[in-house]
Amino acid sequence: MPRKPADPEQSQRWKTFLRNHSDVLAAIDFFVVPTATFGLLYGLFIIEHGRRKILHFDVTANPTAASVVQQLREAFPFETSVKYLTLS
């Protein structure tokens, strides 16, 4: 089935949003790393878009919701929070 062509106006709106809010925008990404013993490690990576600065990273063998919440607390302590958080 042929794909519908992307709407250029919609992509322009997203680019405009990213450009206008880059100073209060951070992205979070989860990734999986296979080990030599066929295990899996789960990585968490948080980057601030305004300064392209790595805010936090962590690797764990057993991710839980509580551990993700704790990592977010460590990445954004006290008043250093961001307004928008995107998932990659």
Secondary structure as UniProt FT lines:
FT   HELIX           8..20
FT   HELIX           22..24
FT   STRAND          25..34
FT   TURN            36..37
FT   STRAND          40..48
FT   TURN            49..52
FT   STRAND          53..60
FT   HELIX           65..75
FT   TURN            78..79
FT   STRAND          84..87
//
